[in-house]
Amino acid sequence: MTMLARATIGLWLWAFAFMILYALHGIGCALRWDVMPLLGGTVFRWTMVVTWLCFALGGGAVILWAKRAPEGLERQLAITSSIVGLVGILVVGSPTALTSACL
């Protein structure tokens, strides 16, 4: 069971990050967070970017955790899926910092 968890945790984290960011985007647009000012930005932008960065940090922690796996196939799978998960999180979340909030 531990091998399966290590081999898939990066991808599970990416899927969870995608789900949470997508849900927050819908909630933020529906509640008009994009027009509420906060610290030089908006509540929407701060919520999205901070959530995205937390998931990215989690992805980095998962990579470090995967490096402690036993040598061999288990370790290779764990590190590879963790890196893929982190890259997925960075790509999926990048629009939160680079594009407009709600149309």
Wavefront OBJ file of the C-alpha trace (Angstrom):
o trace
v 0.000 0.000 0.000
v 2.848 2.388 0.759
v 4.290 1.873 -2.726
v 0.954 2.723 -4.314
v 0.625 5.837 -2.167
v 4.136 7.010 -3.015
v 3.667 6.279 -6.716
v 0.470 8.324 -6.988
v 0.547 11.045 -4.314
v 1.927 13.713 -6.659
v -0.844 13.149 -9.153
v -3.489 13.064 -6.429
v -2.197 16.379 -5.102
v -2.378 17.876 -8.605
v -5.970 16.652 -9.040
v -6.966 18.044 -5.642
v -5.296 21.389 -6.406
v -7.144 21.584 -9.729
v -10.450 20.838 -8.038
v -9.932 23.395 -5.250
v -8.723 26.155 -7.586
v -11.621 25.545 -9.967
v -14.115 25.620 -7.093
v -12.590 28.779 -5.602
v -12.730 30.448 -8.990
v -16.446 29.758 -9.285
v -17.159 30.805 -5.723
v -15.037 33.948 -6.024
v -16.733 35.063 -9.232
v -20.200 34.310 -7.871
v -19.542 36.261 -4.665
v -17.799 39.104 -6.554
v -14.475 38.733 -4.742
v -12.852 40.299 -7.815
v -14.163 43.754 -6.844
v -13.261 43.582 -3.130
v -9.914 45.345 -2.558
v -7.301 43.758 -0.282
v -3.648 44.786 0.177
v -3.225 46.320 -3.265
v -5.072 43.524 -5.029
v -8.430 41.853 -4.654
v -9.751 39.190 -2.320
v -10.144 36.947 -5.360
v -6.549 37.299 -6.559
v -5.079 36.858 -3.071
v -7.205 33.782 -2.390
v -6.306 32.150 -5.686
v -2.582 32.930 -5.619
v -2.078 31.965 -1.960
v -3.970 28.701 -2.484
v -1.926 27.945 -5.600
v 1.370 28.662 -3.830
v 0.369 26.468 -0.869
v -0.291 23.584 -3.232
v 3.027 24.248 -5.001
v 4.845 24.117 -1.653
v 2.982 20.895 -0.887
v 4.157 19.519 -4.224
v 7.742 20.344 -3.298
v 7.293 18.607 0.059
v 5.918 15.534 -1.708
v 9.054 15.404 -3.876
v 11.229 15.473 -0.756
v 9.070 12.733 0.788
v 9.360 10.642 -2.390
v 13.153 10.829 -2.260
v 13.032 8.842 0.990
v 11.429 5.857 -0.741
v 13.424 2.625 -0.964
v 15.828 2.355 -3.897
v 14.545 0.894 -7.139
v 11.287 1.078 -9.031
v 9.309 2.426 -6.072
v 11.610 5.404 -5.697
v 11.675 6.130 -9.428
v 7.886 6.029 -9.639
v 7.464 8.185 -6.554
v 9.890 10.871 -7.696
v 8.600 10.912 -11.269
v 4.929 11.196 -10.315
v 5.765 13.832 -7.705
v 7.610 15.952 -10.258
v 4.794 15.522 -12.780
v 2.299 16.510 -10.075
v 4.267 19.646 -9.160
v 4.601 20.695 -12.802
v 0.866 20.100 -13.224
v 0.123 22.282 -10.205
v 2.341 25.062 -11.546
v 0.724 24.923 -14.995
v -2.854 24.622 -13.744
v -2.428 27.439 -11.244
v -0.462 29.866 -13.391
v -3.589 31.540 -14.827
v -4.506 32.610 -11.282
v -1.556 34.982 -11.308
v -1.378 35.793 -15.010
v -4.913 36.396 -16.276
v -8.002 38.397 -15.400
v -10.245 37.058 -12.679
v -13.852 36.998 -13.841
v -15.368 37.915 -17.173
l 1 2 3 4 5 6 7 8 9 10 11 12 13 14 15 16 17 18 19 20 21 22 23 24 25 26 27 28 29 30 31 32 33 34 35 36 37 38 39 40 41 42 43 44 45 46 47 48 49 50 51 52 53 54 55 56 57 58 59 60 61 62 63 64 65 66 67 68 69 70 71 72 73 74 75 76 77 78 79 80 81 82 83 84 85 86 87 88 89 90 91 92 93 94 95 96 97 98 99 100 101 102 103
